[in-house]
Amino acid sequence: MTDRPPLTRLDLLRFLKRVQEQDLARTNRWIADEERRETERARGAAARPPDPDWLVERGLQGRHAVYVHVGGCHMAGKRSRAATRDQARQFLDSGTDACPHCRPDTALGVLE
């Protein structure tokens, strides 16, 4: 057993300061990491191509068109592909259903 003098209030406050400085340094690293991630997300969003104006959603086997959507429709499935205005009109004219949520038939002026 060593005979150390008891810790003073000043010793304890200095220890607390070191702990808080370490916590602050860690928090600053977290902030810098998050700022870097936000910058990368913003750069990725800016580089992303715009949504197409029209989408055609295919069935499970990809053979038949199931729906025509306005570009950016939240109901468009993963099997949707970009289409031109003329292609979208042709699909609607040939009997492909218009999405009931985004109503591309109204936007294209193709009403039954």
Gaussian input, Z-matrix of N, CA and C with variables (Angstrom, degrees):
# hf/3-21g

backbone

0 1
 N
 C     1     B1
 C     2     B2     1     A1
 N     3     B3     2     A2     1     D1
 C     4     B4     3     A3     2     D2
 C     5     B5     4     A4     3     D3
 N     6     B6     5     A5     4     D4
 C     7     B7     6     A6     5     D5
 C     8     B8     7     A7     6     D6
 N     9     B9     8     A8     7     D7
 C    10    B10     9     A9     8     D8
 C    11    B11    10    A10     9     D9
 N    12    B12    11    A11    10    D10
 C    13    B13    12    A12    11    D11
 C    14    B14    13    A13    12    D12
 N    15    B15    14    A14    13    D13
 C    16    B16    15    A15    14    D14
 C    17    B17    16    A16    15    D15
 N    18    B18    17    A17    16    D16
 C    19    B19    18    A18    17    D17
 C    20    B20    19    A19    18    D18
 N    21    B21    20    A20    19    D19
 C    22    B22    21    A21    20    D20
 C    23    B23    22    A22    21    D21
 N    24    B24    23    A23    22    D22
 C    25    B25    24    A24    23    D23
 C    26    B26    25    A25    24    D24
 N    27    B27    26    A26    25    D25
 C    28    B28    27    A27    26    D26
 C    29    B29    28    A28    27    D27
 N    30    B30    29    A29    28    D28
 C    31    B31    30    A30    29    D29
 C    32    B32    31    A31    30    D30
 N    33    B33    32    A32    31    D31
 C    34    B34    33    A33    32    D32
 C    35    B35    34    A34    33    D33
 N    36    B36    35    A35    34    D34
 C    37    B37    36    A36    35    D35
 C    38    B38    37    A37    36    D36
 N    39    B39    38    A38    37    D37
 C    40    B40    39    A39    38    D38
 C    41    B41    40    A40    39    D39
 N    42    B42    41    A41    40    D40
 C    43    B43    42    A42    41    D41
 C    44    B44    43    A43    42    D42
 N    45    B45    44    A44    43    D43
 C    46    B46    45    A45    44    D44
 C    47    B47    46    A46    45    D45
 N    48    B48    47    A47    46    D46
 C    49    B49    48    A48    47    D47
 C    50    B50    49    A49    48    D48
 N    51    B51    50    A50    49    D49
 C    52    B52    51    A51    50    D50
 C    53    B53    52    A52    51    D51
 N    54    B54    53    A53    52    D52
 C    55    B55    54    A54    53    D53
 C    56    B56    55    A55    54    D54
 N    57    B57    56    A56    55    D55
 C    58    B58    57    A57    56    D56
 C    59    B59    58    A58    57    D57
 N    60    B60    59    A59    58    D58
 C    61    B61    60    A60    59    D59
 C    62    B62    61    A61    60    D60
 N    63    B63    62    A62    61    D61
 C    64    B64    63    A63    62    D62
 C    65    B65    64    A64    63    D63
 N    66    B66    65    A65    64    D64
 C    67    B67    66    A66    65    D65
 C    68    B68    67    A67    66    D66
 N    69    B69    68    A68    67    D67
 C    70    B70    69    A69    68    D68
 C    71    B71    70    A70    69    D69
 N    72    B72    71    A71    70    D70
 C    73    B73    72    A72    71    D71
 C    74    B74    73    A73    72    D72
 N    75    B75    74    A74    73    D73
 C    76    B76    75    A75    74    D74
 C    77    B77    76    A76    75    D75
 N    78    B78    77    A77    76    D76
 C    79    B79    78    A78    77    D77
 C    80    B80    79    A79    78    D78
 N    81    B81    80    A80    79    D79
 C    82    B82    81    A81    80    D80
 C    83    B83    82    A82    81    D81
 N    84    B84    83    A83    82    D82
 C    85    B85    84    A84    83    D83
 C    86    B86    85    A85    84    D84
 N    87    B87    86    A86    85    D85
 C    88    B88    87    A87    86    D86
 C    89    B89    88    A88    87    D87
 N    90    B90    89    A89    88    D88
 C    91    B91    90    A90    89    D89
 C    92    B92    91    A91    90    D90
 N    93    B93    92    A92    91    D91
 C    94    B94    93    A93    92    D92
 C    95    B95    94    A94    93    D93
 N    96    B96    95    A95    94    D94
 C    97    B97    96    A96    95    D95
 C    98    B98    97    A97    96    D96
 N    99    B99    98    A98    97    D97
 C   100   B100    99    A99    98    D98
 C   101   B101   100   A100    99    D99
 N   102   B102   101   A101   100   D100
 C   103   B103   102   A102   101   D101
 C   104   B104   103   A103   102   D102
 N   105   B105   104   A104   103   D103
 C   106   B106   105   A105   104   D104
 C   107   B107   106   A106   105   D105
 N   108   B108   107   A107   106   D106
 C   109   B109   108   A108   107   D107
 C   110   B110   109   A109   108   D108
 N   111   B111   110   A110   109   D109
 C   112   B112   111   A111   110   D110
 C   113   B113   112   A112   111   D111
 N   114   B114   113   A113   112   D112
 C   115   B115   114   A114   113   D113
 C   116   B116   115   A115   114   D114
 N   117   B117   116   A116   115   D115
 C   118   B118   117   A117   116   D116
 C   119   B119   118   A118   117   D117
 N   120   B120   119   A119   118   D118
 C   121   B121   120   A120   119   D119
 C   122   B122   121   A121   120   D120
 N   123   B123   122   A122   121   D121
 C   124   B124   123   A123   122   D122
 C   125   B125   124   A124   123   D123
 N   126   B126   125   A125   124   D124
 C   127   B127   126   A126   125   D125
 C   128   B128   127   A127   126   D126
 N   129   B129   128   A128   127   D127
 C   130   B130   129   A129   128   D128
 C   131   B131   130   A130   129   D129
 N   132   B132   131   A131   130   D130
 C   133   B133   132   A132   131   D131
 C   134   B134   133   A133   132   D132
 N   135   B135   134   A134   133   D133
 C   136   B136   135   A135   134   D134
 C   137   B137   136   A136   135   D135
 N   138   B138   137   A137   136   D136
 C   139   B139   138   A138   137   D137
 C   140   B140   139   A139   138   D138
 N   141   B141   140   A140   139   D139
 C   142   B142   141   A141   140   D140
 C   143   B143   142   A142   141   D141
 N   144   B144   143   A143   142   D142
 C   145   B145   144   A144   143   D143
 C   146   B146   145   A145   144   D144
 N   147   B147   146   A146   145   D145
 C   148   B148   147   A147   146   D146
 C   149   B149   148   A148   147   D147
 N   150   B150   149   A149   148   D148
 C   151   B151   150   A150   149   D149
 C   152   B152   151   A151   150   D150
 N   153   B153   152   A152   151   D151
 C   154   B154   153   A153   152   D152
 C   155   B155   154   A154   153   D153
 N   156   B156   155   A155   154   D154
 C   157   B157   156   A156   155   D155
 C   158   B158   157   A157   156   D156
 N   159   B159   158   A158   157   D157
 C   160   B160   159   A159   158   D158
 C   161   B161   160   A160   159   D159
 N   162   B162   161   A161   160   D160
 C   163   B163   162   A162   161   D161
 C   164   B164   163   A163   162   D162
 N   165   B165   164   A164   163   D163
 C   166   B166   165   A165   164   D164
 C   167   B167   166   A166   165   D165
 N   168   B168   167   A167   166   D166
 C   169   B169   168   A168   167   D167
 C   170   B170   169   A169   168   D168
 N   171   B171   170   A170   169   D169
 C   172   B172   171   A171   170   D170
 C   173   B173   172   A172   171   D171
 N   174   B174   173   A173   172   D172
 C   175   B175   174   A174   173   D173
 C   176   B176   175   A175   174   D174
 N   177   B177   176   A176   175   D175
 C   178   B178   177   A177   176   D176
 C   179   B179   178   A178   177   D177
 N   180   B180   179   A179   178   D178
 C   181   B181   180   A180   179   D179
 C   182   B182   181   A181   180   D180
 N   183   B183   182   A182   181   D181
 C   184   B184   183   A183   182   D182
 C   185   B185   184   A184   183   D183
 N   186   B186   185   A185   184   D184
 C   187   B187   186   A186   185   D185
 C   188   B188   187   A187   186   D186
 N   189   B189   188   A188   187   D187
 C   190   B190   189   A189   188   D188
 C   191   B191   190   A190   189   D189
 N   192   B192   191   A191   190   D190
 C   193   B193   192   A192   191   D191
 C   194   B194   193   A193   192   D192
 N   195   B195   194   A194   193   D193
 C   196   B196   195   A195   194   D194
 C   197   B197   196   A196   195   D195
 N   198   B198   197   A197   196   D196
 C   199   B199   198   A198   197   D197
 C   200   B200   199   A199   198   D198
 N   201   B201   200   A200   199   D199
 C   202   B202   201   A201   200   D200
 C   203   B203   202   A202   201   D201
 N   204   B204   203   A203   202   D202
 C   205   B205   204   A204   203   D203
 C   206   B206   205   A205   204   D204
 N   207   B207   206   A206   205   D205
 C   208   B208   207   A207   206   D206
 C   209   B209   208   A208   207   D207
 N   210   B210   209   A209   208   D208
 C   211   B211   210   A210   209   D209
 C   212   B212   211   A211   210   D210
 N   213   B213   212   A212   211   D211
 C   214   B214   213   A213   212   D212
 C   215   B215   214   A214   213   D213
 N   216   B216   215   A215   214   D214
 C   217   B217   216   A216   215   D215
 C   218   B218   217   A217   216   D216
 N   219   B219   218   A218   217   D217
 C   220   B220   219   A219   218   D218
 C   221   B221   220   A220   219   D219
 N   222   B222   221   A221   220   D220
 C   223   B223   222   A222   221   D221
 C   224   B224   223   A223   222   D222
 N   225   B225   224   A224   223   D223
 C   226   B226   225   A225   224   D224
 C   227   B227   226   A226   225   D225
 N   228   B228   227   A227   226   D226
 C   229   B229   228   A228   227   D227
 C   230   B230   229   A229   228   D228
 N   231   B231   230   A230   229   D229
 C   232   B232   231   A231   230   D230
 C   233   B233   232   A232   231   D231
 N   234   B234   233   A233   232   D232
 C   235   B235   234   A234   233   D233
 C   236   B236   235   A235   234   D234
 N   237   B237   236   A236   235   D235
 C   238   B238   237   A237   236   D236
 C   239   B239   238   A238   237   D237
 N   240   B240   239   A239   238   D238
 C   241   B241   240   A240   239   D239
 C   242   B242   241   A241   240   D240
 N   243   B243   242   A242   241   D241
 C   244   B244   243   A243   242   D242
 C   245   B245   244   A244   243   D243
 N   246   B246   245   A245   244   D244
 C   247   B247   246   A246   245   D245
 C   248   B248   247   A247   246   D246
 N   249   B249   248   A248   247   D247
 C   250   B250   249   A249   248   D248
 C   251   B251   250   A250   249   D249
 N   252   B252   251   A251   250   D250
 C   253   B253   252   A252   251   D251
 C   254   B254   253   A253   252   D252
 N   255   B255   254   A254   253   D253
 C   256   B256   255   A255   254   D254
 C   257   B257   256   A256   255   D255
 N   258   B258   257   A257   256   D256
 C   259   B259   258   A258   257   D257
 C   260   B260   259   A259   258   D258
 N   261   B261   260   A260   259   D259
 C   262   B262   261   A261   260   D260
 C   263   B263   262   A262   261   D261
 N   264   B264   263   A263   262   D262
 C   265   B265   264   A264   263   D263
 C   266   B266   265   A265   264   D264
 N   267   B267   266   A266   265   D265
 C   268   B268   267   A267   266   D266
 C   269   B269   268   A268   267   D267
 N   270   B270   269   A269   268   D268
 C   271   B271   270   A270   269   D269
 C   272   B272   271   A271   270   D270
 N   273   B273   272   A272   271   D271
 C   274   B274   273   A273   272   D272
 C   275   B275   274   A274   273   D273
 N   276   B276   275   A275   274   D274
 C   277   B277   276   A276   275   D275
 C   278   B278   277   A277   276   D276
 N   279   B279   278   A278   277   D277
 C   280   B280   279   A279   278   D278
 C   281   B281   280   A280   279   D279
 N   282   B282   281   A281   280   D280
 C   283   B283   282   A282   281   D281
 C   284   B284   283   A283   282   D282
 N   285   B285   284   A284   283   D283
 C   286   B286   285   A285   284   D284
 C   287   B287   286   A286   285   D285
 N   288   B288   287   A287   286   D286
 C   289   B289   288   A288   287   D287
 C   290   B290   289   A289   288   D288
 N   291   B291   290   A290   289   D289
 C   292   B292   291   A291   290   D290
 C   293   B293   292   A292   291   D291
 N   294   B294   293   A293   292   D292
 C   295   B295   294   A294   293   D293
 C   296   B296   295   A295   294   D294
 N   297   B297   296   A296   295   D295
 C   298   B298   297   A297   296   D296
 C   299   B299   298   A298   297   D297
 N   300   B300   299   A299   298   D298
 C   301   B301   300   A300   299   D299
 C   302   B302   301   A301   300   D300
 N   303   B303   302   A302   301   D301
 C   304   B304   303   A303   302   D302
 C   305   B305   304   A304   303   D303
 N   306   B306   305   A305   304   D304
 C   307   B307   306   A306   305   D305
 C   308   B308   307   A307   306   D306
 N   309   B309   308   A308   307   D307
 C   310   B310   309   A309   308   D308
 C   311   B311   310   A310   309   D309
 N   312   B312   311   A311   310   D310
 C   313   B313   312   A312   311   D311
 C   314   B314   313   A313   312   D312
 N   315   B315   314   A314   313   D313
 C   316   B316   315   A315   314   D314
 C   317   B317   316   A316   315   D315
 N   318   B318   317   A317   316   D316
 C   319   B319   318   A318   317   D317
 C   320   B320   319   A319   318   D318
 N   321   B321   320   A320   319   D319
 C   322   B322   321   A321   320   D320
 C   323   B323   322   A322   321   D321
 N   324   B324   323   A323   322   D322
 C   325   B325   324   A324   323   D323
 C   326   B326   325   A325   324   D324
 N   327   B327   326   A326   325   D325
 C   328   B328   327   A327   326   D326
 C   329   B329   328   A328   327   D327
 N   330   B330   329   A329   328   D328
 C   331   B331   330   A330   329   D329
 C   332   B332   331   A331   330   D330
 N   333   B333   332   A332   331   D331
 C   334   B334   333   A333   332   D332
 C   335   B335   334   A334   333   D333

   B1=1.4303
   B2=1.5247
   B3=1.3322
   B4=1.4571
   B5=1.5088
   B6=1.2782
   B7=1.4611
   B8=1.5174
   B9=1.3169
   B10=1.4609
   B11=1.5107
   B12=1.3055
   B13=1.4646
   B14=1.5363
   B15=1.2806
   B16=1.4637
   B17=1.5296
   B18=1.3266
   B19=1.4636
   B20=1.5241
   B21=1.2939
   B22=1.4601
   B23=1.5171
   B24=1.2764
   B25=1.4653
   B26=1.5257
   B27=1.3371
   B28=1.4599
   B29=1.5281
   B30=1.3281
   B31=1.4670
   B32=1.5322
   B33=1.3127
   B34=1.4607
   B35=1.5231
   B36=1.3199
   B37=1.4703
   B38=1.5211
   B39=1.3176
   B40=1.4683
   B41=1.5308
   B42=1.3348
   B43=1.4663
   B44=1.5333
   B45=1.3221
   B46=1.4544
   B47=1.5259
   B48=1.3242
   B49=1.4716
   B50=1.5208
   B51=1.3448
   B52=1.4625
   B53=1.5310
   B54=1.3284
   B55=1.4619
   B56=1.5250
   B57=1.3078
   B58=1.4566
   B59=1.5237
   B60=1.3348
   B61=1.4694
   B62=1.5202
   B63=1.3320
   B64=1.4611
   B65=1.5286
   B66=1.3328
   B67=1.4701
   B68=1.5238
   B69=1.3189
   B70=1.4525
   B71=1.5310
   B72=1.3276
   B73=1.4644
   B74=1.5307
   B75=1.3283
   B76=1.4662
   B77=1.5338
   B78=1.3121
   B79=1.4652
   B80=1.5223
   B81=1.3069
   B82=1.4743
   B83=1.5247
   B84=1.3328
   B85=1.4693
   B86=1.5227
   B87=1.3224
   B88=1.4670
   B89=1.5254
   B90=1.3145
   B91=1.4670
   B92=1.5280
   B93=1.3304
   B94=1.4693
   B95=1.5277
   B96=1.3413
   B97=1.4694
   B98=1.5235
   B99=1.3244
   B100=1.4646
   B101=1.5244
   B102=1.3317
   B103=1.4681
   B104=1.5222
   B105=1.3269
   B106=1.4636
   B107=1.5362
   B108=1.3485
   B109=1.4637
   B110=1.5270
   B111=1.3309
   B112=1.4682
   B113=1.5273
   B114=1.3272
   B115=1.4627
   B116=1.5249
   B117=1.3322
   B118=1.4668
   B119=1.5254
   B120=1.3483
   B121=1.4703
   B122=1.5188
   B123=1.3412
   B124=1.4668
   B125=1.5222
   B126=1.3297
   B127=1.4590
   B128=1.5291
   B129=1.3320
   B130=1.4600
   B131=1.5220
   B132=1.3326
   B133=1.4627
   B134=1.5217
   B135=1.3179
   B136=1.4682
   B137=1.5331
   B138=1.3315
   B139=1.4667
   B140=1.5272
   B141=1.3385
   B142=1.4608
   B143=1.5284
   B144=1.3160
   B145=1.4689
   B146=1.5241
   B147=1.3219
   B148=1.4645
   B149=1.5301
   B150=1.3276
   B151=1.4604
   B152=1.5222
   B153=1.3305
   B154=1.4680
   B155=1.5289
   B156=1.3223
   B157=1.4595
   B158=1.5198
   B159=1.3345
   B160=1.4627
   B161=1.5139
   B162=1.3253
   B163=1.4573
   B164=1.5252
   B165=1.3303
   B166=1.4604
   B167=1.5256
   B168=1.3213
   B169=1.4613
   B170=1.5179
   B171=1.3272
   B172=1.4649
   B173=1.5245
   B174=1.3408
   B175=1.4612
   B176=1.5170
   B177=1.3281
   B178=1.4653
   B179=1.5136
   B180=1.3048
   B181=1.4623
   B182=1.5219
   B183=1.3136
   B184=1.4586
   B185=1.5031
   B186=1.3143
   B187=1.4652
   B188=1.5216
   B189=1.3103
   B190=1.4600
   B191=1.5247
   B192=1.3144
   B193=1.4571
   B194=1.5231
   B195=1.3189
   B196=1.4548
   B197=1.5265
   B198=1.3339
   B199=1.4638
   B200=1.5173
   B201=1.3182
   B202=1.4617
   B203=1.5259
   B204=1.3306
   B205=1.4630
   B206=1.5269
   B207=1.3194
   B208=1.4596
   B209=1.5262
   B210=1.3218
   B211=1.4621
   B212=1.5152
   B213=1.3282
   B214=1.4519
   B215=1.5149
   B216=1.3197
   B217=1.4714
   B218=1.5259
   B219=1.3093
   B220=1.4657
   B221=1.5277
   B222=1.3186
   B223=1.4634
   B224=1.5331
   B225=1.3124
   B226=1.4652
   B227=1.5315
   B228=1.3222
   B229=1.4606
   B230=1.5171
   B231=1.3125
   B232=1.4681
   B233=1.5205
   B234=1.3060
   B235=1.4712
   B236=1.5266
   B237=1.3188
   B238=1.4683
   B239=1.5179
   B240=1.3143
   B241=1.4667
   B242=1.5216
   B243=1.3123
   B244=1.4577
   B245=1.5261
   B246=1.3254
   B247=1.4632
   B248=1.5175
   B249=1.3158
   B250=1.4616
   B251=1.5212
   B252=1.3062
   B253=1.4630
   B254=1.5308
   B255=1.3339
   B256=1.4615
   B257=1.5280
   B258=1.3179
   B259=1.4620
   B260=1.5271
   B261=1.3162
   B262=1.4634
   B263=1.5292
   B264=1.3244
   B265=1.4804
   B266=1.5314
   B267=1.3347
   B268=1.4677
   B269=1.5248
   B270=1.3278
   B271=1.4596
   B272=1.5226
   B273=1.3272
   B274=1.4679
   B275=1.5268
   B276=1.3327
   B277=1.4747
   B278=1.5343
   B279=1.3330
   B280=1.4730
   B281=1.5316
   B282=1.3316
   B283=1.4614
   B284=1.5096
   B285=1.3223
   B286=1.4569
   B287=1.5246
   B288=1.3237
   B289=1.4612
   B290=1.5213
   B291=1.3177
   B292=1.4631
   B293=1.5260
   B294=1.2966
   B295=1.4610
   B296=1.5329
   B297=1.3353
   B298=1.4591
   B299=1.5263
   B300=1.3195
   B301=1.4626
   B302=1.5194
   B303=1.3227
   B304=1.4761
   B305=1.5273
   B306=1.3182
   B307=1.4670
   B308=1.5318
   B309=1.3391
   B310=1.4648
   B311=1.5209
   B312=1.3361
   B313=1.4618
   B314=1.5216
   B315=1.3213
   B316=1.4664
   B317=1.5303
   B318=1.3424
   B319=1.4697
   B320=1.5208
   B321=1.3350
   B322=1.4651
   B323=1.5360
   B324=1.3073
   B325=1.4621
   B326=1.5209
   B327=1.3326
   B328=1.4586
   B329=1.5160
   B330=1.3007
   B331=1.4621
   B332=1.5110
   B333=1.3343
   B334=1.4636
   B335=1.5008
   A1=109.09
   A2=114.49
   A3=118.00
   A4=109.10
   A5=112.35
   A6=118.12
   A7=109.22
   A8=114.46
   A9=119.69
   A10=108.57
   A11=113.25
   A12=114.48
   A13=108.88
   A14=119.55
   A15=121.01
   A16=110.69
   A17=114.14
   A18=119.02
   A19=109.43
   A20=113.48
   A21=118.39
   A22=109.45
   A23=115.45
   A24=120.35
   A25=109.77
   A26=117.32
   A27=121.54
   A28=110.70
   A29=118.35
   A30=121.66
   A31=110.50
   A32=116.34
   A33=120.82
   A34=111.58
   A35=117.36
   A36=120.70
   A37=110.95
   A38=117.04
   A39=119.95
   A40=110.73
   A41=116.35
   A42=119.92
   A43=109.92
   A44=116.78
   A45=121.08
   A46=111.05
   A47=117.10
   A48=121.02
   A49=110.51
   A50=118.52
   A51=121.42
   A52=110.97
   A53=116.28
   A54=120.20
   A55=110.29
   A56=117.44
   A57=121.24
   A58=111.58
   A59=117.44
   A60=119.78
   A61=110.45
   A62=117.93
   A63=121.19
   A64=110.56
   A65=116.29
   A66=120.09
   A67=110.53
   A68=117.42
   A69=121.25
   A70=110.70
   A71=117.13
   A72=120.48
   A73=110.04
   A74=116.81
   A75=120.01
   A76=110.25
   A77=117.39
   A78=121.01
   A79=110.47
   A80=117.99
   A81=121.29
   A82=111.16
   A83=117.97
   A84=120.76
   A85=110.11
   A86=116.92
   A87=120.16
   A88=110.78
   A89=116.29
   A90=120.68
   A91=110.18
   A92=116.90
   A93=120.54
   A94=110.77
   A95=117.20
   A96=120.77
   A97=110.59
   A98=117.07
   A99=120.33
   A100=110.98
   A101=117.81
   A102=120.60
   A103=110.79
   A104=116.73
   A105=121.27
   A106=110.19
   A107=116.85
   A108=120.20
   A109=111.27
   A110=117.80
   A111=120.61
   A112=111.22
   A113=116.62
   A114=120.53
   A115=110.45
   A116=116.56
   A117=120.47
   A118=111.02
   A119=117.72
   A120=120.38
   A121=110.70
   A122=116.88
   A123=120.09
   A124=110.56
   A125=117.20
   A126=120.82
   A127=110.37
   A128=116.65
   A129=120.98
   A130=111.54
   A131=117.07
   A132=120.13
   A133=111.16
   A134=116.90
   A135=120.27
   A136=111.29
   A137=116.74
   A138=120.44
   A139=112.43
   A140=116.94
   A141=120.37
   A142=109.82
   A143=117.21
   A144=118.85
   A145=109.94
   A146=117.24
   A147=119.52
   A148=110.98
   A149=115.21
   A150=119.89
   A151=109.29
   A152=117.40
   A153=118.94
   A154=109.15
   A155=116.14
   A156=119.87
   A157=112.12
   A158=117.15
   A159=121.56
   A160=109.57
   A161=116.62
   A162=122.43
   A163=109.15
   A164=115.36
   A165=121.17
   A166=106.16
   A167=114.85
   A168=120.78
   A169=109.29
   A170=115.50
   A171=122.11
   A172=110.02
   A173=115.37
   A174=121.63
   A175=111.44
   A176=116.03
   A177=121.46
   A178=113.49
   A179=118.19
   A180=121.06
   A181=111.49
   A182=118.10
   A183=121.44
   A184=114.67
   A185=117.71
   A186=120.53
   A187=112.28
   A188=116.89
   A189=120.67
   A190=110.79
   A191=115.42
   A192=120.40
   A193=108.13
   A194=116.51
   A195=121.60
   A196=110.62
   A197=116.70
   A198=121.82
   A199=110.11
   A200=114.17
   A201=122.00
   A202=105.40
   A203=116.56
   A204=122.66
   A205=110.07
   A206=115.19
   A207=121.04
   A208=105.65
   A209=118.68
   A210=121.57
   A211=111.28
   A212=116.41
   A213=120.98
   A214=114.10
   A215=118.30
   A216=121.29
   A217=109.27
   A218=116.25
   A219=120.01
   A220=112.88
   A221=117.10
   A222=120.62
   A223=112.42
   A224=118.02
   A225=120.88
   A226=108.79
   A227=116.02
   A228=120.86
   A229=112.69
   A230=114.54
   A231=120.91
   A232=112.60
   A233=116.91
   A234=120.26
   A235=111.28
   A236=117.52
   A237=121.49
   A238=110.35
   A239=115.18
   A240=122.01
   A241=108.95
   A242=115.70
   A243=121.21
   A244=110.27
   A245=115.08
   A246=121.07
   A247=108.60
   A248=115.32
   A249=119.67
   A250=108.52
   A251=116.18
   A252=121.24
   A253=110.23
   A254=116.44
   A255=120.30
   A256=111.67
   A257=116.82
   A258=119.96
   A259=110.72
   A260=116.73
   A261=120.33
   A262=110.18
   A263=117.05
   A264=120.78
   A265=110.32
   A266=117.37
   A267=120.31
   A268=110.88
   A269=117.30
   A270=119.80
   A271=110.67
   A272=117.05
   A273=119.96
   A274=110.82
   A275=116.78
   A276=120.79
   A277=111.64
   A278=115.87
   A279=118.98
   A280=112.25
   A281=117.83
   A282=120.19
   A283=116.31
   A284=118.70
   A285=120.15
   A286=108.14
   A287=116.25
   A288=121.05
   A289=111.53
   A290=114.69
   A291=121.12
   A292=107.70
   A293=117.20
   A294=121.14
   A295=108.67
   A296=117.64
   A297=119.48
   A298=113.47
   A299=117.79
   A300=120.70
   A301=112.31
   A302=116.82
   A303=119.73
   A304=112.66
   A305=118.14
   A306=124.86
   A307=114.22
   A308=117.90
   A309=119.73
   A310=112.73
   A311=117.32
   A312=119.15
   A313=110.89
   A314=117.31
   A315=121.16
   A316=110.30
   A317=115.63
   A318=120.30
   A319=111.95
   A320=117.19
   A321=121.49
   A322=112.84
   A323=116.24
   A324=119.06
   A325=113.14
   A326=117.65
   A327=122.59
   A328=106.94
   A329=117.01
   A330=120.33
   A331=109.51
   A332=115.05
   A333=120.03
   A334=111.38
   D1=129.02
   D2=179.93
   D3=-96.03
   D4=150.60
   D5=178.77
   D6=-96.92
   D7=91.49
   D8=175.63
   D9=-97.96
   D10=147.48
   D11=174.88
   D12=-69.93
   D13=148.79
   D14=179.80
   D15=-63.08
   D16=150.27
   D17=179.29
   D18=-68.66
   D19=137.72
   D20=178.28
   D21=-90.44
   D22=168.32
   D23=176.22
   D24=-59.36
   D25=-38.83
   D26=179.26
   D27=-64.30
   D28=-39.65
   D29=176.62
   D30=-60.83
   D31=-44.73
   D32=-179.82
   D33=-64.71
   D34=-39.01
   D35=178.75
   D36=-66.96
   D37=-37.97
   D38=177.76
   D39=-66.64
   D40=-39.35
   D41=175.96
   D42=-61.80
   D43=-46.52
   D44=178.35
   D45=-58.25
   D46=-40.26
   D47=179.08
   D48=-61.92
   D49=-42.95
   D50=179.19
   D51=-62.81
   D52=-42.41
   D53=178.71
   D54=-62.65
   D55=-44.49
   D56=-179.54
   D57=-66.62
   D58=-37.12
   D59=176.81
   D60=-64.09
   D61=-38.48
   D62=177.05
   D63=-65.65
   D64=-41.86
   D65=177.20
   D66=-62.56
   D67=-42.23
   D68=179.79
   D69=-64.50
   D70=-41.26
   D71=178.69
   D72=-62.84
   D73=-41.62
   D74=178.51
   D75=-64.79
   D76=-42.80
   D77=178.57
   D78=-62.82
   D79=-40.53
   D80=177.54
   D81=-63.16
   D82=-37.04
   D83=176.01
   D84=-65.29
   D85=-41.67
   D86=178.58
   D87=-62.33
   D88=-42.00
   D89=178.76
   D90=-62.79
   D91=-45.88
   D92=179.95
   D93=-61.96
   D94=-40.89
   D95=178.21
   D96=-62.75
   D97=-44.03
   D98=-178.89
   D99=-67.59
   D100=-38.85
   D101=176.48
   D102=-62.00
   D103=-39.25
   D104=178.12
   D105=-64.50
   D106=-43.59
   D107=178.50
   D108=-63.83
   D109=-41.42
   D110=178.80
   D111=-63.50
   D112=-39.85
   D113=177.50
   D114=-62.79
   D115=-43.09
   D116=178.86
   D117=-64.56
   D118=-41.22
   D119=178.05
   D120=-62.74
   D121=-43.46
   D122=-179.77
   D123=-64.69
   D124=-40.31
   D125=178.48
   D126=-63.82
   D127=-41.73
   D128=178.55
   D129=-64.73
   D130=-41.18
   D131=179.16
   D132=-66.05
   D133=-37.39
   D134=179.73
   D135=-69.64
   D136=-31.06
   D137=-178.34
   D138=-85.16
   D139=-12.97
   D140=-178.26
   D141=-68.70
   D142=135.37
   D143=178.41
   D144=-66.93
   D145=153.68
   D146=-179.84
   D147=-68.35
   D148=157.81
   D149=176.02
   D150=-62.01
   D151=144.19
   D152=174.98
   D153=-68.02
   D154=160.04
   D155=-179.87
   D156=-71.55
   D157=-31.46
   D158=-175.63
   D159=-138.98
   D160=148.17
   D161=178.09
   D162=-129.96
   D163=146.38
   D164=172.63
   D165=-120.33
   D166=122.47
   D167=-179.49
   D168=-97.15
   D169=128.04
   D170=-178.89
   D171=-94.00
   D172=160.33
   D173=176.76
   D174=-75.13
   D175=-174.65
   D176=-175.95
   D177=-58.58
   D178=-41.00
   D179=-179.43
   D180=-86.75
   D181=-6.46
   D182=178.76
   D183=77.29
   D184=9.11
   D185=-175.90
   D186=-86.00
   D187=-40.47
   D188=-173.47
   D189=-117.45
   D190=144.12
   D191=174.83
   D192=-74.72
   D193=136.23
   D194=-178.22
   D195=-104.64
   D196=-45.01
   D197=-178.96
   D198=-140.44
   D199=153.26
   D200=167.46
   D201=-110.42
   D202=134.49
   D203=-178.50
   D204=-124.64
   D205=155.15
   D206=166.46
   D207=-75.11
   D208=141.36
   D209=-179.77
   D210=-54.11
   D211=137.51
   D212=179.80
   D213=84.95
   D214=4.27
   D215=179.10
   D216=-62.78
   D217=130.76
   D218=-178.26
   D219=-71.05
   D220=-13.30
   D221=-179.82
   D222=-92.90
   D223=-6.91
   D224=-179.83
   D225=-65.97
   D226=131.72
   D227=-178.36
   D228=-83.28
   D229=179.65
   D230=-178.73
   D231=-69.11
   D232=-18.15
   D233=-179.35
   D234=-91.24
   D235=18.49
   D236=-179.92
   D237=-87.44
   D238=143.20
   D239=179.11
   D240=-130.00
   D241=153.06
   D242=179.47
   D243=-65.49
   D244=148.01
   D245=177.53
   D246=-142.54
   D247=153.40
   D248=174.83
   D249=-78.93
   D250=169.67
   D251=177.68
   D252=-59.29
   D253=-44.92
   D254=-179.79
   D255=-63.33
   D256=-41.83
   D257=179.06
   D258=-63.71
   D259=-42.36
   D260=179.07
   D261=-61.40
   D262=-43.90
   D263=178.14
   D264=-62.34
   D265=-41.59
   D266=-179.94
   D267=-62.59
   D268=-42.66
   D269=178.46
   D270=-62.41
   D271=-43.90
   D272=178.86
   D273=-64.39
   D274=-41.83
   D275=179.37
   D276=-64.30
   D277=-30.01
   D278=-177.95
   D279=-87.58
   D280=5.50
   D281=173.99
   D282=104.63
   D283=0.71
   D284=176.02
   D285=-68.06
   D286=136.95
   D287=-177.91
   D288=-68.78
   D289=144.32
   D290=172.48
   D291=-85.97
   D292=140.92
   D293=177.23
   D294=-58.64
   D295=128.35
   D296=-179.31
   D297=-73.02
   D298=-9.65
   D299=-178.92
   D300=-92.00
   D301=-47.02
   D302=-175.55
   D303=-98.22
   D304=-12.72
   D305=175.24
   D306=49.62
   D307=64.03
   D308=178.62
   D309=-66.51
   D310=-24.16
   D311=178.55
   D312=-64.45
   D313=-36.24
   D314=176.99
   D315=-68.27
   D316=-45.43
   D317=-179.61
   D318=-63.60
   D319=-32.08
   D320=-179.32
   D321=-90.94
   D322=-7.23
   D323=-178.74
   D324=75.33
   D325=23.14
   D326=179.45
   D327=-107.76
   D328=93.60
   D329=-179.82
   D330=-115.86
   D331=146.01
   D332=-178.75
   D333=-77.65

